[in-house]
């Protein structure tokens, strides 16, 4: 578990800024030598400025295909929004 402090300034916020903090944590599952599943989550509360609470949950999957190539997929949930990414990495 980690403590977090967050301060943001933007015209997108009701009061042009928000300040708060929270906690985050995670774990890594090694399915095989080439296949890993990191899982993380965090909760942030912003009592100053634009008041809100943020909940993030993220599940990743990394699979090393070859020495120079890997595949990553990610699912992230942020309050009411979900995001799915699929990425191929080439290392040179």
PDB file of N, CA, C and O in Angstrom, chain B, residues numbered from 101:
ATOM      1  N   UNK B 101       0.839  -1.172   0.000  1.00  0.00           N
ATOM      2  CA  UNK B 101       0.000   0.000   0.000  1.00  0.00           C
ATOM      3  C   UNK B 101       0.893   1.248   0.000  1.00  0.00           C
ATOM      4  O   UNK B 101       1.922   1.312   0.673  1.00  0.00           O
ATOM      5  N   UNK B 102       0.457   2.216  -0.773  1.00  0.00           N
ATOM      6  CA  UNK B 102       1.166   3.486  -0.872  1.00  0.00           C
ATOM      7  C   UNK B 102       0.197   4.624  -0.607  1.00  0.00           C
ATOM      8  O   UNK B 102      -0.973   4.554  -0.983  1.00  0.00           O
ATOM      9  N   UNK B 103       0.681   5.659   0.035  1.00  0.00           N
ATOM     10  CA  UNK B 103      -0.102   6.880   0.196  1.00  0.00           C
ATOM     11  C   UNK B 103       0.152   7.765  -1.011  1.00  0.00           C
ATOM     12  O   UNK B 103       1.257   7.783  -1.553  1.00  0.00           O
ATOM     13  N   UNK B 104      -0.868   8.499  -1.431  1.00  0.00           N
ATOM     14  CA  UNK B 104      -0.730   9.385  -2.587  1.00  0.00           C
ATOM     15  C   UNK B 104      -1.208  10.786  -2.235  1.00  0.00           C
ATOM     16  O   UNK B 104      -2.144  10.967  -1.457  1.00  0.00           O
ATOM     17  N   UNK B 105      -0.551  11.755  -2.820  1.00  0.00           N
ATOM     18  CA  UNK B 105      -0.989  13.155  -2.761  1.00  0.00           C
ATOM     19  C   UNK B 105      -1.140  13.624  -4.200  1.00  0.00           C
ATOM     20  O   UNK B 105      -0.282  13.348  -5.038  1.00  0.00           O
ATOM     21  N   UNK B 106      -2.223  14.329  -4.489  1.00  0.00           N
ATOM     22  CA  UNK B 106      -2.497  14.725  -5.859  1.00  0.00           C
ATOM     23  C   UNK B 106      -3.007  16.163  -5.873  1.00  0.00           C
ATOM     24  O   UNK B 106      -3.935  16.506  -5.142  1.00  0.00           O
ATOM     25  N   UNK B 107      -2.399  16.994  -6.705  1.00  0.00           N
ATOM     26  CA  UNK B 107      -2.847  18.374  -6.898  1.00  0.00           C
ATOM     27  C   UNK B 107      -2.918  18.636  -8.397  1.00  0.00           C
ATOM     28  O   UNK B 107      -1.938  18.432  -9.114  1.00  0.00           O
ATOM     29  N   UNK B 108      -4.074  19.087  -8.868  1.00  0.00           N
ATOM     30  CA  UNK B 108      -4.271  19.316 -10.296  1.00  0.00           C
ATOM     31  C   UNK B 108      -4.861  20.699 -10.518  1.00  0.00           C
ATOM     32  O   UNK B 108      -5.696  21.165  -9.743  1.00  0.00           O
ATOM     33  N   UNK B 109      -4.415  21.351 -11.589  1.00  0.00           N
ATOM     34  CA  UNK B 109      -4.937  22.652 -11.994  1.00  0.00           C
ATOM     35  C   UNK B 109      -5.385  22.529 -13.441  1.00  0.00           C
ATOM     36  O   UNK B 109      -4.610  22.116 -14.304  1.00  0.00           O
ATOM     37  N   UNK B 110      -6.657  22.892 -13.711  1.00  0.00           N
ATOM     38  CA  UNK B 110      -7.189  22.787 -15.072  1.00  0.00           C
ATOM     39  C   UNK B 110      -8.486  23.573 -15.177  1.00  0.00           C
ATOM     40  O   UNK B 110      -9.227  23.704 -14.204  1.00  0.00           O
ATOM     41  N   UNK B 111      -8.744  24.082 -16.341  1.00  0.00           N
ATOM     42  CA  UNK B 111     -10.015  24.753 -16.601  1.00  0.00           C
ATOM     43  C   UNK B 111     -11.181  23.776 -16.642  1.00  0.00           C
ATOM     44  O   UNK B 111     -12.338  24.195 -16.628  1.00  0.00           O
ATOM     45  N   UNK B 112     -10.889  22.475 -16.692  1.00  0.00           N
ATOM     46  CA  UNK B 112     -11.946  21.456 -16.715  1.00  0.00           C
ATOM     47  C   UNK B 112     -12.604  21.282 -15.348  1.00  0.00           C
ATOM     48  O   UNK B 112     -13.712  20.753 -15.259  1.00  0.00           O
ATOM     49  N   UNK B 113     -11.929  21.724 -14.275  1.00  0.00           N
ATOM     50  CA  UNK B 113     -12.486  21.579 -12.940  1.00  0.00           C
ATOM     51  C   UNK B 113     -13.366  22.769 -12.598  1.00  0.00           C
ATOM     52  O   UNK B 113     -13.146  23.885 -13.069  1.00  0.00           O
ATOM     53  N   UNK B 114     -14.366  22.506 -11.767  1.00  0.00           N
ATOM     54  CA  UNK B 114     -15.331  23.540 -11.398  1.00  0.00           C
ATOM     55  C   UNK B 114     -14.646  24.745 -10.757  1.00  0.00           C
ATOM     56  O   UNK B 114     -14.984  25.883 -11.080  1.00  0.00           O
ATOM     57  N   UNK B 115     -13.696  24.518  -9.860  1.00  0.00           N
ATOM     58  CA  UNK B 115     -12.980  25.605  -9.191  1.00  0.00           C
ATOM     59  C   UNK B 115     -11.560  25.768  -9.740  1.00  0.00           C
ATOM     60  O   UNK B 115     -10.698  26.342  -9.074  1.00  0.00           O
ATOM     61  N   UNK B 116     -11.319  25.267 -10.942  1.00  0.00           N
ATOM     62  CA  UNK B 116     -10.031  25.363 -11.649  1.00  0.00           C
ATOM     63  C   UNK B 116      -8.897  24.573 -10.996  1.00  0.00           C
ATOM     64  O   UNK B 116      -7.766  24.611 -11.480  1.00  0.00           O
ATOM     65  N   UNK B 117      -9.182  23.861  -9.910  1.00  0.00           N
ATOM     66  CA  UNK B 117      -8.149  23.062  -9.262  1.00  0.00           C
ATOM     67  C   UNK B 117      -8.802  22.050  -8.329  1.00  0.00           C
ATOM     68  O   UNK B 117      -9.969  22.183  -7.963  1.00  0.00           O
ATOM     69  N   UNK B 118      -8.019  21.029  -7.948  1.00  0.00           N
ATOM     70  CA  UNK B 118      -8.441  20.116  -6.904  1.00  0.00           C
ATOM     71  C   UNK B 118      -7.204  19.541  -6.228  1.00  0.00           C
ATOM     72  O   UNK B 118      -6.180  19.297  -6.867  1.00  0.00           O
ATOM     73  N   UNK B 119      -7.323  19.332  -4.921  1.00  0.00           N
ATOM     74  CA  UNK B 119      -6.207  18.849  -4.113  1.00  0.00           C
ATOM     75  C   UNK B 119      -6.744  17.762  -3.191  1.00  0.00           C
ATOM     76  O   UNK B 119      -7.796  17.920  -2.571  1.00  0.00           O
ATOM     77  N   UNK B 120      -6.013  16.668  -3.113  1.00  0.00           N
ATOM     78  CA  UNK B 120      -6.439  15.593  -2.233  1.00  0.00           C
ATOM     79  C   UNK B 120      -5.409  14.503  -2.148  1.00  0.00           C
ATOM     80  O   UNK B 120      -4.250  14.683  -2.524  1.00  0.00           O
ATOM     81  N   UNK B 121      -5.848  13.363  -1.647  1.00  0.00           N
ATOM     82  CA  UNK B 121      -4.940  12.233  -1.488  1.00  0.00           C
ATOM     83  C   UNK B 121      -5.714  10.958  -1.290  1.00  0.00           C
ATOM     84  O   UNK B 121      -6.945  10.944  -1.290  1.00  0.00           O
ATOM     85  N   UNK B 122      -4.969   9.884  -1.121  1.00  0.00           N
ATOM     86  CA  UNK B 122      -5.594   8.592  -0.936  1.00  0.00           C
ATOM     87  C   UNK B 122      -4.564   7.490  -0.836  1.00  0.00           C
ATOM     88  O   UNK B 122      -3.424   7.724  -0.435  1.00  0.00           O
ATOM     89  N   UNK B 123      -4.972   6.293  -1.201  1.00  0.00           N
ATOM     90  CA  UNK B 123      -4.095   5.124  -1.111  1.00  0.00           C
ATOM     91  C   UNK B 123      -4.137   4.353  -2.426  1.00  0.00           C
ATOM     92  O   UNK B 123      -5.112   4.420  -3.175  1.00  0.00           O
ATOM     93  N   UNK B 124      -3.063   3.624  -2.687  1.00  0.00           N
ATOM     94  CA  UNK B 124      -3.022   2.737  -3.845  1.00  0.00           C
ATOM     95  C   UNK B 124      -2.232   1.490  -3.476  1.00  0.00           C
ATOM     96  O   UNK B 124      -1.433   1.493  -2.539  1.00  0.00           O
ATOM     97  N   UNK B 125      -2.469   0.439  -4.224  1.00  0.00           N
ATOM     98  CA  UNK B 125      -1.760  -0.806  -3.971  1.00  0.00           C
ATOM     99  C   UNK B 125      -1.922  -1.741  -5.142  1.00  0.00           C
ATOM    100  O   UNK B 125      -2.682  -1.466  -6.071  1.00  0.00           O
ATOM    101  N   UNK B 126      -1.212  -2.839  -5.097  1.00  0.00           N
ATOM    102  CA  UNK B 126      -1.312  -3.787  -6.191  1.00  0.00           C
ATOM    103  C   UNK B 126      -0.500  -5.033  -5.921  1.00  0.00           C
ATOM    104  O   UNK B 126       0.153  -5.165  -4.886  1.00  0.00           O
ATOM    105  N   UNK B 127      -0.558  -5.944  -6.875  1.00  0.00           N
ATOM    106  CA  UNK B 127       0.219  -7.169  -6.797  1.00  0.00           C
ATOM    107  C   UNK B 127       0.540  -7.645  -8.195  1.00  0.00           C
ATOM    108  O   UNK B 127      -0.091  -7.237  -9.170  1.00  0.00           O
ATOM    109  N   UNK B 128       1.545  -8.528  -8.281  1.00  0.00           N
ATOM    110  CA  UNK B 128       1.975  -9.065  -9.570  1.00  0.00           C
ATOM    111  C   UNK B 128       1.891 -10.579  -9.491  1.00  0.00           C
ATOM    112  O   UNK B 128       2.450 -11.193  -8.582  1.00  0.00           O
ATOM    113  N   UNK B 129       1.192 -11.179 -10.447  1.00  0.00           N
ATOM    114  CA  UNK B 129       1.117 -12.635 -10.548  1.00  0.00           C
ATOM    115  C   UNK B 129       1.945 -13.074 -11.745  1.00  0.00           C
ATOM    116  O   UNK B 129       1.702 -12.631 -12.867  1.00  0.00           O
ATOM    117  N   UNK B 130       2.912 -13.935 -11.513  1.00  0.00           N
ATOM    118  CA  UNK B 130       3.724 -14.501 -12.589  1.00  0.00           C
ATOM    119  C   UNK B 130       3.126 -15.850 -12.973  1.00  0.00           C
ATOM    120  O   UNK B 130       3.345 -16.848 -12.287  1.00  0.00           O
ATOM    121  N   UNK B 131       2.373 -15.878 -14.068  1.00  0.00           N
ATOM    122  CA  UNK B 131       1.738 -17.117 -14.518  1.00  0.00           C
ATOM    123  C   UNK B 131       2.802 -18.073 -15.047  1.00  0.00           C
ATOM    124  O   UNK B 131       2.815 -19.249 -14.681  1.00  0.00           O
ATOM    125  N   UNK B 132       3.689 -17.582 -15.899  1.00  0.00           N
ATOM    126  CA  UNK B 132       4.858 -18.316 -16.390  1.00  0.00           C
ATOM    127  C   UNK B 132       6.020 -17.326 -16.444  1.00  0.00           C
ATOM    128  O   UNK B 132       5.859 -16.165 -16.066  1.00  0.00           O
ATOM    129  N   UNK B 133       7.175 -17.768 -16.905  1.00  0.00           N
ATOM    130  CA  UNK B 133       8.310 -16.847 -17.044  1.00  0.00           C
ATOM    131  C   UNK B 133       8.020 -15.739 -18.047  1.00  0.00           C
ATOM    132  O   UNK B 133       8.564 -14.640 -17.934  1.00  0.00           O
ATOM    133  N   UNK B 134       7.168 -16.019 -19.026  1.00  0.00           N
ATOM    134  CA  UNK B 134       6.851 -15.047 -20.085  1.00  0.00           C
ATOM    135  C   UNK B 134       5.521 -14.331 -19.892  1.00  0.00           C
ATOM    136  O   UNK B 134       5.220 -13.398 -20.636  1.00  0.00           O
ATOM    137  N   UNK B 135       4.716 -14.740 -18.916  1.00  0.00           N
ATOM    138  CA  UNK B 135       3.355 -14.226 -18.792  1.00  0.00           C
ATOM    139  C   UNK B 135       3.145 -13.658 -17.402  1.00  0.00           C
ATOM    140  O   UNK B 135       3.279 -14.376 -16.411  1.00  0.00           O
ATOM    141  N   UNK B 136       2.813 -12.358 -17.316  1.00  0.00           N
ATOM    142  CA  UNK B 136       2.647 -11.676 -16.036  1.00  0.00           C
ATOM    143  C   UNK B 136       1.304 -10.949 -15.977  1.00  0.00           C
ATOM    144  O   UNK B 136       0.817 -10.435 -16.983  1.00  0.00           O
ATOM    145  N   UNK B 137       0.719 -10.917 -14.782  1.00  0.00           N
ATOM    146  CA  UNK B 137      -0.556 -10.234 -14.554  1.00  0.00           C
ATOM    147  C   UNK B 137      -0.421  -9.243 -13.397  1.00  0.00           C
ATOM    148  O   UNK B 137      -0.633  -9.633 -12.249  1.00  0.00           O
ATOM    149  N   UNK B 138      -0.075  -7.973 -13.653  1.00  0.00           N
ATOM    150  CA  UNK B 138      -0.106  -6.970 -12.590  1.00  0.00           C
ATOM    151  C   UNK B 138      -1.537  -6.447 -12.382  1.00  0.00           C
ATOM    152  O   UNK B 138      -2.258  -6.180 -13.343  1.00  0.00           O
ATOM    153  N   UNK B 139      -1.922  -6.309 -11.133  1.00  0.00           N
ATOM    154  CA  UNK B 139      -3.253  -5.787 -10.783  1.00  0.00           C
ATOM    155  C   UNK B 139      -3.041  -4.646  -9.793  1.00  0.00           C
ATOM    156  O   UNK B 139      -2.290  -4.792  -8.828  1.00  0.00           O
ATOM    157  N   UNK B 140      -3.701  -3.507 -10.029  1.00  0.00           N
ATOM    158  CA  UNK B 140      -3.532  -2.374  -9.124  1.00  0.00           C
ATOM    159  C   UNK B 140      -4.859  -1.652  -8.942  1.00  0.00           C
ATOM    160  O   UNK B 140      -5.773  -1.768  -9.759  1.00  0.00           O
ATOM    161  N   UNK B 141      -4.936  -0.911  -7.857  1.00  0.00           N
ATOM    162  CA  UNK B 141      -6.127  -0.117  -7.581  1.00  0.00           C
ATOM    163  C   UNK B 141      -5.767   1.079  -6.722  1.00  0.00           C
ATOM    164  O   UNK B 141      -4.755   1.069  -6.022  1.00  0.00           O
ATOM    165  N   UNK B 142      -6.589   2.097  -6.777  1.00  0.00           N
ATOM    166  CA  UNK B 142      -6.353   3.270  -5.933  1.00  0.00           C
ATOM    167  C   UNK B 142      -7.666   3.983  -5.639  1.00  0.00           C
ATOM    168  O   UNK B 142      -8.632   3.890  -6.396  1.00  0.00           O
ATOM    169  N   UNK B 143      -7.673   4.690  -4.525  1.00  0.00           N
ATOM    170  CA  UNK B 143      -8.808   5.523  -4.136  1.00  0.00           C
ATOM    171  C   UNK B 143      -8.252   6.889  -3.787  1.00  0.00           C
ATOM    172  O   UNK B 143      -7.362   7.004  -2.945  1.00  0.00           O
ATOM    173  N   UNK B 144      -8.771   7.924  -4.429  1.00  0.00           N
ATOM    174  CA  UNK B 144      -8.352   9.303  -4.166  1.00  0.00           C
ATOM    175  C   UNK B 144      -9.569  10.134  -3.808  1.00  0.00           C
ATOM    176  O   UNK B 144     -10.611  10.041  -4.459  1.00  0.00           O
ATOM    177  N   UNK B 145      -9.434  10.942  -2.776  1.00  0.00           N
ATOM    178  CA  UNK B 145     -10.490  11.856  -2.359  1.00  0.00           C
ATOM    179  C   UNK B 145      -9.945  13.270  -2.484  1.00  0.00           C
ATOM    180  O   UNK B 145      -8.840  13.554  -2.023  1.00  0.00           O
ATOM    181  N   UNK B 146     -10.721  14.163  -3.110  1.00  0.00           N
ATOM    182  CA  UNK B 146     -10.304  15.549  -3.328  1.00  0.00           C
ATOM    183  C   UNK B 146     -11.220  16.486  -2.534  1.00  0.00           C
ATOM    184  O   UNK B 146     -12.234  16.945  -3.061  1.00  0.00           O
ATOM    185  N   UNK B 147     -10.873  16.775  -1.267  1.00  0.00           N
ATOM    186  CA  UNK B 147     -11.728  17.643  -0.458  1.00  0.00           C
ATOM    187  C   UNK B 147     -11.550  19.129  -0.740  1.00  0.00           C
ATOM    188  O   UNK B 147     -12.410  19.926  -0.366  1.00  0.00           O
ATOM    189  N   UNK B 148     -10.455  19.525  -1.392  1.00  0.00           N
ATOM    190  CA  UNK B 148     -10.207  20.934  -1.676  1.00  0.00           C
ATOM    191  C   UNK B 148     -10.386  21.223  -3.158  1.00  0.00           C
ATOM    192  O   UNK B 148      -9.964  20.435  -4.004  1.00  0.00           O
ATOM    193  N   UNK B 149     -11.006  22.341  -3.470  1.00  0.00           N
ATOM    194  CA  UNK B 149     -11.240  22.708  -4.869  1.00  0.00           C
ATOM    195  C   UNK B 149     -12.453  21.981  -5.415  1.00  0.00           C
ATOM    196  O   UNK B 149     -13.519  22.000  -4.799  1.00  0.00           O
ATOM    197  N   UNK B 150     -12.303  21.345  -6.554  1.00  0.00           N
ATOM    198  CA  UNK B 150     -13.381  20.588  -7.188  1.00  0.00           C
ATOM    199  C   UNK B 150     -13.545  19.263  -6.434  1.00  0.00           C
ATOM    200  O   UNK B 150     -12.771  18.329  -6.647  1.00  0.00           O
ATOM    201  N   UNK B 151     -14.546  19.180  -5.555  1.00  0.00           N
ATOM    202  CA  UNK B 151     -14.743  18.017  -4.686  1.00  0.00           C
ATOM    203  C   UNK B 151     -15.178  16.800  -5.492  1.00  0.00           C
ATOM    204  O   UNK B 151     -16.127  16.870  -6.272  1.00  0.00           O
ATOM    205  N   UNK B 152     -14.475  15.680  -5.300  1.00  0.00           N
ATOM    206  CA  UNK B 152     -14.880  14.421  -5.927  1.00  0.00           C
ATOM    207  C   UNK B 152     -14.054  13.284  -5.357  1.00  0.00           C
ATOM    208  O   UNK B 152     -13.071  13.510  -4.650  1.00  0.00           O
ATOM    209  N   UNK B 153     -14.457  12.065  -5.667  1.00  0.00           N
ATOM    210  CA  UNK B 153     -13.721  10.860  -5.304  1.00  0.00           C
ATOM    211  C   UNK B 153     -13.415  10.112  -6.584  1.00  0.00           C
ATOM    212  O   UNK B 153     -14.270  10.026  -7.466  1.00  0.00           O
ATOM    213  N   UNK B 154     -12.217   9.568  -6.705  1.00  0.00           N
ATOM    214  CA  UNK B 154     -11.834   8.771  -7.868  1.00  0.00           C
ATOM    215  C   UNK B 154     -11.457   7.374  -7.416  1.00  0.00           C
ATOM    216  O   UNK B 154     -10.722   7.197  -6.444  1.00  0.00           O
ATOM    217  N   UNK B 155     -11.972   6.379  -8.136  1.00  0.00           N
ATOM    218  CA  UNK B 155     -11.624   4.984  -7.887  1.00  0.00           C
ATOM    219  C   UNK B 155     -11.050   4.436  -9.187  1.00  0.00           C
ATOM    220  O   UNK B 155     -11.711   4.476 -10.225  1.00  0.00           O
ATOM    221  N   UNK B 156      -9.822   3.925  -9.134  1.00  0.00           N
ATOM    222  CA  UNK B 156      -9.166   3.344 -10.301  1.00  0.00           C
ATOM    223  C   UNK B 156      -8.889   1.867 -10.026  1.00  0.00           C
ATOM    224  O   UNK B 156      -8.378   1.517  -8.962  1.00  0.00           O
ATOM    225  N   UNK B 157      -9.220   1.015 -10.969  1.00  0.00           N
ATOM    226  CA  UNK B 157      -8.863  -0.397 -10.912  1.00  0.00           C
ATOM    227  C   UNK B 157      -8.272  -0.751 -12.266  1.00  0.00           C
ATOM    228  O   UNK B 157      -8.859  -0.450 -13.305  1.00  0.00           O
ATOM    229  N   UNK B 158      -7.117  -1.387 -12.252  1.00  0.00           N
ATOM    230  CA  UNK B 158      -6.437  -1.690 -13.499  1.00  0.00           C
ATOM    231  C   UNK B 158      -5.897  -3.114 -13.472  1.00  0.00           C
ATOM    232  O   UNK B 158      -5.275  -3.534 -12.496  1.00  0.00           O
ATOM    233  N   UNK B 159      -6.143  -3.858 -14.558  1.00  0.00           N
ATOM    234  CA  UNK B 159      -5.619  -5.211 -14.718  1.00  0.00           C
ATOM    235  C   UNK B 159      -4.824  -5.233 -16.013  1.00  0.00           C
ATOM    236  O   UNK B 159      -5.340  -4.869 -17.069  1.00  0.00           O
ATOM    237  N   UNK B 160      -3.564  -5.661 -15.935  1.00  0.00           N
ATOM    238  CA  UNK B 160      -2.694  -5.721 -17.105  1.00  0.00           C
ATOM    239  C   UNK B 160      -2.330  -7.173 -17.389  1.00  0.00           C
ATOM    240  O   UNK B 160      -2.446  -8.043 -16.526  1.00  0.00           O
ATOM    241  N   UNK B 161      -1.901  -7.403 -18.583  1.00  0.00           N
ATOM    242  CA  UNK B 161      -1.369  -8.703 -18.965  1.00  0.00           C
ATOM    243  C   UNK B 161      -0.191  -8.462 -19.887  1.00  0.00           C
ATOM    244  O   UNK B 161      -0.339  -7.801 -20.915  1.00  0.00           O
ATOM    245  N   UNK B 162       0.967  -8.981 -19.543  1.00  0.00           N
ATOM    246  CA  UNK B 162       2.160  -8.870 -20.382  1.00  0.00           C
ATOM    247  C   UNK B 162       2.583 -10.266 -20.773  1.00  0.00           C
ATOM    248  O   UNK B 162       2.722 -11.145 -19.921  1.00  0.00           O
ATOM    249  N   UNK B 163       2.787 -10.472 -22.062  1.00  0.00           N
ATOM    250  CA  UNK B 163       3.267 -11.761 -22.545  1.00  0.00           C
ATOM    251  C   UNK B 163       4.436 -11.519 -23.481  1.00  0.00           C
ATOM    252  O   UNK B 163       4.296 -10.844 -24.501  1.00  0.00           O
ATOM    253  N   UNK B 164       5.592 -12.074 -23.133  1.00  0.00           N
ATOM    254  CA  UNK B 164       6.784 -11.933 -23.967  1.00  0.00           C
ATOM    255  C   UNK B 164       6.736 -13.001 -25.050  1.00  0.00           C
ATOM    256  O   UNK B 164       6.829 -14.194 -24.759  1.00  0.00           O
ATOM    257  N   UNK B 165       6.590 -12.572 -26.293  1.00  0.00           N
ATOM    258  CA  UNK B 165       6.478 -13.493 -27.427  1.00  0.00           C
ATOM    259  C   UNK B 165       7.855 -13.999 -27.836  1.00  0.00           C
ATOM    260  O   UNK B 165       8.035 -15.195 -28.065  1.00  0.00           O
ATOM    261  N   UNK B 166       8.815 -13.108 -27.928  1.00  0.00           N
ATOM    262  CA  UNK B 166      10.193 -13.426 -28.290  1.00  0.00           C
ATOM    263  C   UNK B 166      11.095 -12.444 -27.553  1.00  0.00           C
ATOM    264  O   UNK B 166      10.610 -11.571 -26.834  1.00  0.00           O
ATOM    265  N   UNK B 167      12.393 -12.584 -27.729  1.00  0.00           N
ATOM    266  CA  UNK B 167      13.342 -11.728 -27.023  1.00  0.00           C
ATOM    267  C   UNK B 167      13.058 -10.247 -27.239  1.00  0.00           C
ATOM    268  O   UNK B 167      13.215  -9.452 -26.312  1.00  0.00           O
ATOM    269  N   UNK B 168      12.643  -9.859 -28.444  1.00  0.00           N
ATOM    270  CA  UNK B 168      12.436  -8.452 -28.774  1.00  0.00           C
ATOM    271  C   UNK B 168      10.976  -8.050 -28.953  1.00  0.00           C
ATOM    272  O   UNK B 168      10.699  -6.918 -29.349  1.00  0.00           O
ATOM    273  N   UNK B 169      10.042  -8.947 -28.673  1.00  0.00           N
ATOM    274  CA  UNK B 169       8.629  -8.622 -28.886  1.00  0.00           C
ATOM    275  C   UNK B 169       7.782  -9.044 -27.687  1.00  0.00           C
ATOM    276  O   UNK B 169       7.968 -10.119 -27.116  1.00  0.00           O
ATOM    277  N   UNK B 170       6.846  -8.167 -27.325  1.00  0.00           N
ATOM    278  CA  UNK B 170       5.945  -8.451 -26.211  1.00  0.00           C
ATOM    279  C   UNK B 170       4.557  -7.919 -26.543  1.00  0.00           C
ATOM    280  O   UNK B 170       4.409  -6.978 -27.323  1.00  0.00           O
ATOM    281  N   UNK B 171       3.558  -8.526 -25.949  1.00  0.00           N
ATOM    282  CA  UNK B 171       2.163  -8.113 -26.094  1.00  0.00           C
ATOM    283  C   UNK B 171       1.664  -7.666 -24.730  1.00  0.00           C
ATOM    284  O   UNK B 171       1.922  -8.322 -23.720  1.00  0.00           O
ATOM    285  N   UNK B 172       0.949  -6.547 -24.703  1.00  0.00           N
ATOM    286  CA  UNK B 172       0.377  -6.036 -23.460  1.00  0.00           C
ATOM    287  C   UNK B 172      -1.097  -5.736 -23.687  1.00  0.00           C
ATOM    288  O   UNK B 172      -1.461  -5.118 -24.687  1.00  0.00           O
ATOM    289  N   UNK B 173      -1.933  -6.167 -22.773  1.00  0.00           N
ATOM    290  CA  UNK B 173      -3.335  -5.758 -22.794  1.00  0.00           C
ATOM    291  C   UNK B 173      -3.677  -5.194 -21.419  1.00  0.00           C
ATOM    292  O   UNK B 173      -3.172  -5.661 -20.397  1.00  0.00           O
ATOM    293  N   UNK B 174      -4.534  -4.191 -21.413  1.00  0.00           N
ATOM    294  CA  UNK B 174      -4.868  -3.489 -20.176  1.00  0.00           C
ATOM    295  C   UNK B 174      -6.363  -3.208 -20.123  1.00  0.00           C
ATOM    296  O   UNK B 174      -6.961  -2.783 -21.111  1.00  0.00           O
ATOM    297  N   UNK B 175      -6.959  -3.452 -18.957  1.00  0.00           N
ATOM    298  CA  UNK B 175      -8.327  -3.024 -18.682  1.00  0.00           C
ATOM    299  C   UNK B 175      -8.266  -2.077 -17.500  1.00  0.00           C
ATOM    300  O   UNK B 175      -7.728  -2.428 -16.450  1.00  0.00           O
ATOM    301  N   UNK B 176      -8.816  -0.871 -17.659  1.00  0.00           N
ATOM    302  CA  UNK B 176      -8.820   0.128 -16.587  1.00  0.00           C
ATOM    303  C   UNK B 176     -10.240   0.620 -16.360  1.00  0.00           C
ATOM    304  O   UNK B 176     -10.952   0.961 -17.305  1.00  0.00           O
ATOM    305  N   UNK B 177     -10.643   0.652 -15.096  1.00  0.00           N
ATOM    306  CA  UNK B 177     -11.941   1.202 -14.707  1.00  0.00           C
ATOM    307  C   UNK B 177     -11.681   2.437 -13.861  1.00  0.00           C
ATOM    308  O   UNK B 177     -10.955   2.373 -12.869  1.00  0.00           O
ATOM    309  N   UNK B 178     -12.272   3.564 -14.251  1.00  0.00           N
ATOM    310  CA  UNK B 178     -12.131   4.823 -13.535  1.00  0.00           C
ATOM    311  C   UNK B 178     -13.524   5.373 -13.300  1.00  0.00           C
ATOM    312  O   UNK B 178     -14.155   5.901 -14.215  1.00  0.00           O
ATOM    313  N   UNK B 179     -14.006   5.247 -12.061  1.00  0.00           N
ATOM    314  CA  UNK B 179     -15.366   5.647 -11.691  1.00  0.00           C
ATOM    315  C   UNK B 179     -16.383   4.970 -12.617  1.00  0.00           C
ATOM    316  O   UNK B 179     -16.680   3.793 -12.414  1.00  0.00           O
ATOM    317  N   UNK B 180     -16.921   5.654 -13.611  1.00  0.00           N
ATOM    318  CA  UNK B 180     -17.915   5.065 -14.505  1.00  0.00           C
ATOM    319  C   UNK B 180     -17.353   4.728 -15.884  1.00  0.00           C
ATOM    320  O   UNK B 180     -18.074   4.182 -16.719  1.00  0.00           O
ATOM    321  N   UNK B 181     -16.098   5.038 -16.136  1.00  0.00           N
ATOM    322  CA  UNK B 181     -15.502   4.848 -17.453  1.00  0.00           C
ATOM    323  C   UNK B 181     -14.623   3.600 -17.485  1.00  0.00           C
ATOM    324  O   UNK B 181     -13.903   3.313 -16.528  1.00  0.00           O
ATOM    325  N   UNK B 182     -14.686   2.860 -18.593  1.00  0.00           N
ATOM    326  CA  UNK B 182     -13.839   1.697 -18.809  1.00  0.00           C
ATOM    327  C   UNK B 182     -12.982   1.918 -20.042  1.00  0.00           C
ATOM    328  O   UNK B 182     -13.414   2.552 -21.004  1.00  0.00           O
ATOM    329  N   UNK B 183     -11.756   1.390 -20.009  1.00  0.00           N
ATOM    330  CA  UNK B 183     -10.836   1.531 -21.129  1.00  0.00           C
ATOM    331  C   UNK B 183     -10.128   0.198 -21.337  1.00  0.00           C
ATOM    332  O   UNK B 183      -9.688  -0.438 -20.379  1.00  0.00           O
ATOM    333  N   UNK B 184     -10.023  -0.219 -22.595  1.00  0.00           N
ATOM    334  CA  UNK B 184      -9.317  -1.443 -22.948  1.00  0.00           C
ATOM    335  C   UNK B 184      -8.253  -1.089 -23.980  1.00  0.00           C
ATOM    336  O   UNK B 184      -8.544  -0.421 -24.972  1.00  0.00           O
ATOM    337  N   UNK B 185      -7.010  -1.538 -23.745  1.00  0.00           N
ATOM    338  CA  UNK B 185      -5.899  -1.280 -24.659  1.00  0.00           C
ATOM    339  C   UNK B 185      -5.224  -2.592 -25.020  1.00  0.00           C
ATOM    340  O   UNK B 185      -5.129  -3.496 -24.189  1.00  0.00           O
ATOM    341  N   UNK B 186      -4.761  -2.696 -26.239  1.00  0.00           N
ATOM    342  CA  UNK B 186      -3.933  -3.824 -26.695  1.00  0.00           C
ATOM    343  C   UNK B 186      -2.733  -3.229 -27.426  1.00  0.00           C
ATOM    344  O   UNK B 186      -2.897  -2.443 -28.359  1.00  0.00           O
ATOM    345  N   UNK B 187      -1.524  -3.606 -27.001  1.00  0.00           N
ATOM    346  CA  UNK B 187      -0.313  -3.004 -27.520  1.00  0.00           C
ATOM    347  C   UNK B 187       0.716  -4.088 -27.825  1.00  0.00           C
ATOM    348  O   UNK B 187       0.903  -5.010 -27.031  1.00  0.00           O
ATOM    349  N   UNK B 188       1.388  -3.978 -28.982  1.00  0.00           N
ATOM    350  CA  UNK B 188       2.541  -4.812 -29.292  1.00  0.00           C
ATOM    351  C   UNK B 188       3.791  -3.972 -29.109  1.00  0.00           C
ATOM    352  O   UNK B 188       3.859  -2.852 -29.616  1.00  0.00           O
ATOM    353  N   UNK B 189       4.776  -4.487 -28.400  1.00  0.00           N
ATOM    354  CA  UNK B 189       6.030  -3.785 -28.168  1.00  0.00           C
ATOM    355  C   UNK B 189       7.133  -4.465 -28.960  1.00  0.00           C
ATOM    356  O   UNK B 189       7.262  -5.689 -28.933  1.00  0.00           O
ATOM    357  N   UNK B 190       7.923  -3.674 -29.660  1.00  0.00           N
ATOM    358  CA  UNK B 190       9.115  -4.170 -30.333  1.00  0.00           C
ATOM    359  C   UNK B 190      10.337  -3.495 -29.756  1.00  0.00           C
ATOM    360  O   UNK B 190      10.427  -2.268 -29.755  1.00  0.00           O
ATOM    361  N   UNK B 191      11.275  -4.274 -29.266  1.00  0.00           N
ATOM    362  CA  UNK B 191      12.486  -3.739 -28.635  1.00  0.00           C
ATOM    363  C   UNK B 191      13.669  -3.945 -29.574  1.00  0.00           C
ATOM    364  O   UNK B 191      13.836  -5.023 -30.144  1.00  0.00           O
ATOM    365  N   UNK B 192      14.485  -2.910 -29.732  1.00  0.00           N
ATOM    366  CA  UNK B 192      15.644  -2.991 -30.626  1.00  0.00           C
ATOM    367  C   UNK B 192      16.907  -2.651 -29.895  1.00  0.00           C
ATOM    368  O   UNK B 192      17.986  -2.666 -30.488  1.00  0.00           O
TER     369      UNK B 192
END
